[in-house]
Amino acid sequence: MDLAVITAKQVLQLLLMILAGAACCKWGVFKPSEKSVLANILLYLVVPAMVLDSYMVEFDPATFHNLLLAFLLGALALLVGLAIAFAGTLGTEKSVRPIMWFACAFSNAGYMGFPLIRALFGTEGLLYASGFVTVFNILIWTIGTTVLSGTVQLRQIARNVVTCPCILAVAAGLVIYLCRIPVPEILTGPVGAVGDMNTPLSMIITGATIASSDLKKLLSNPNLFRTLAVRMLLVPAVTLGLFALLGLQGMVPTIVLLLEACPCAAITTMFAIQYRHDEELAAGSVVFSTLGSIVTLPIYALLLTALL
């Protein structure tokens, strides 16, 4: 129950930041097209700084064991989610199936997940969340882009993986953490301060996305509600059931499950544009799953408290 209450409070705080971002967009503080600049700052600077900061802690064997567990459980949860998304989109039109699959398979672990995990579990929680997000990014830039493009381009896939800012931050962080490299305060201070921007900046971007969307038009897409059902209900429920059957308990499984229960990945819309898929379905999935997560995340946290 405590986790559910804390989650509800944190989600409410995130909602207020989302509303602030929506207001800024509506009132002309910045144009909807300019949110891409904020998104780039978040992707290439803020999130890597936050991830790197989480590794600047004293080495502890138990913590390292949990980090390895986070990588393992993250891979398990994500692969299960990919399979559920495939099954959940069977029977849909071939033209929309790839983007529906992507929206169902990948959660918004970076924008919505990281702020929530940091609020609930602190720096140690972020360390374990980085393990999940590393596997998450590898799958997005390999299986995800292959399904959306319809072609296998090994050179481009390898390039996307090795140049992903979050993965590079994890690699650098692991070197610092495992080799126990002392980092002077003159560096840890700025890195930590930049990383602290993640929560408000990601919520402002989310708010701007919602404010710049035609919600009525998005609701008219017949495939939207099926996508939301698979992403917000089926994927978390099956993954939670699997973890419960395996007898998994503790902070790491809880963090992985919360990240997997987040709404559709924000990058879904950008990929829909890049690979010429249904942009309205992609945008609607991101917007309405984000709005729905205000209710579903606390409920999911309550289930985690009862079952794990």
Beta strands, then each sheet from edge to edge (+ up, - down):
end
